[in-house]
Amino acid sequence: MQIRLAVAEFRRRWECRLLSRQLDRMAGDRGPDSYRTPEFLAAEVEFGIALARWAEAQYAIGHNDAPSSHSRAEQIYTALVRFLPKAQLDERERMVIERRFESLRQGLARLQNQYTTA
């Protein structure tokens, strides 16, 4: 069980690093308005989901840095709450991103219920 949790944590860490680099690259290429593009928003919501899953794996193993991943996922959620209404998205893009955004919200709610009550 412990090995599976450690593998899950490693996988989530790797996924988070890749998504973080992708976001940095997009922000550098497109400048300050990048947060309005569908590609940036989709990557940002996926990064938030990955961080929430990483935090869940860290909490399960008992790592001390789990709260920082959890906090970063919550920051992304808060930013998306502000950015999504202003985003330049067509109906299909908005539907896809909002569906993933709901997955992020649910993941954060799970973290809140399971791991912050201890």
C-alpha positions as CSV (number, residue, x, y, z in Angstrom):
1,M,0.0,0.0,0.0
2,Q,2.8,2.4,1.0
3,I,4.6,1.8,-2.3
4,R,1.5,2.4,-4.4
5,L,1.0,5.7,-2.5
6,A,4.6,6.7,-3.1
7,V,4.3,5.9,-6.8
8,A,1.1,8.0,-7.0
9,E,2.9,10.9,-5.3
10,F,5.8,10.7,-7.7
11,R,3.5,10.6,-10.7
12,R,1.5,13.6,-9.5
13,R,4.7,15.6,-8.8
14,W,6.0,14.9,-12.3
15,E,2.6,15.8,-13.8
16,C,2.6,19.1,-11.8
17,R,6.0,20.0,-13.0
18,L,5.1,19.4,-16.6
19,L,1.9,21.5,-16.3
20,S,3.7,24.3,-14.5
21,R,6.3,24.5,-17.3
22,Q,3.6,24.5,-19.9
23,L,1.8,27.4,-18.1
24,D,5.0,29.4,-17.8
25,R,5.8,28.9,-21.5
26,M,2.2,30.0,-22.5
27,A,2.4,33.1,-20.3
28,G,5.7,34.0,-21.7
29,D,4.6,33.6,-25.3
30,R,1.2,35.4,-25.0
31,G,1.9,38.0,-22.3
32,P,-0.5,39.3,-19.7
33,D,-3.7,38.4,-21.6
34,S,-2.8,34.7,-21.7
35,Y,-5.2,33.9,-18.9
36,R,-8.1,34.6,-21.2
37,T,-7.2,32.0,-23.8
38,P,-8.8,28.6,-23.8
39,E,-5.4,26.8,-23.9
40,F,-4.1,28.6,-20.8
41,L,-7.3,28.1,-18.8
42,A,-7.5,24.4,-19.7
43,A,-3.8,23.9,-18.6
44,E,-4.4,25.9,-15.4
45,V,-7.5,23.9,-14.4
46,E,-5.6,20.6,-15.2
47,F,-2.7,21.9,-13.1
48,G,-5.1,22.6,-10.2
49,I,-6.6,19.1,-10.5
50,A,-3.1,17.6,-10.6
51,L,-2.0,19.6,-7.5
52,A,-5.2,18.5,-5.6
53,R,-4.5,14.8,-6.5
54,W,-0.8,15.3,-5.5
55,A,-1.9,16.8,-2.1
56,E,-4.2,13.8,-1.6
57,A,-1.4,11.4,-2.2
58,Q,0.9,13.4,0.1
59,Y,-1.7,13.5,2.9
60,A,-2.2,9.7,2.6
61,I,1.6,9.1,3.0
62,G,1.9,11.7,5.7
63,H,4.3,14.1,4.0
64,N,4.6,17.6,5.5
65,D,4.4,19.5,2.3
66,A,0.9,18.3,1.5
67,P,-0.7,21.5,2.8
68,S,1.4,23.6,0.3
69,S,0.1,21.6,-2.7
70,H,-3.4,21.8,-1.3
71,S,-3.0,25.6,-0.8
72,R,-1.7,26.1,-4.4
73,A,-4.6,24.1,-5.8
74,E,-7.0,26.4,-3.9
75,Q,-5.2,29.5,-5.2
76,I,-5.7,28.2,-8.8
77,Y,-9.4,27.6,-8.1
78,T,-9.8,31.1,-6.7
79,A,-8.0,32.6,-9.7
80,L,-10.1,30.6,-12.1
81,V,-13.3,31.9,-10.4
82,R,-12.1,35.4,-11.4
83,F,-10.7,34.5,-14.9
84,L,-13.4,32.2,-16.3
85,P,-16.2,34.9,-16.6
86,K,-13.8,37.2,-18.6
87,A,-12.4,34.4,-20.8
88,Q,-12.7,34.5,-24.6
89,L,-14.2,31.1,-25.0
90,D,-16.7,29.7,-27.4
91,E,-19.6,27.6,-26.1
92,R,-17.9,24.3,-26.5
93,E,-14.6,25.5,-24.9
94,R,-16.5,27.0,-22.0
95,M,-18.4,23.8,-21.4
96,V,-15.2,21.6,-21.4
97,I,-13.3,23.9,-19.1
98,E,-16.2,24.4,-16.7
99,R,-16.7,20.6,-16.5
100,R,-13.0,20.2,-15.5
101,F,-13.3,23.2,-13.2
102,E,-16.1,21.3,-11.4
103,S,-13.7,18.3,-11.0
104,L,-11.2,20.7,-9.4
105,R,-13.9,22.0,-7.0
106,Q,-14.9,18.5,-6.1
107,G,-11.3,17.4,-5.5
108,L,-10.8,20.4,-3.2
109,A,-14.0,19.6,-1.3
110,R,-12.7,16.0,-0.8
111,L,-9.4,17.3,0.5
112,Q,-11.2,19.7,2.8
113,N,-13.4,17.0,4.2
114,Q,-10.9,14.2,4.5
115,Y,-7.6,15.8,5.4
116,T,-8.0,19.1,7.1
117,T,-10.3,17.8,9.8
118,A,-7.5,15.8,11.3
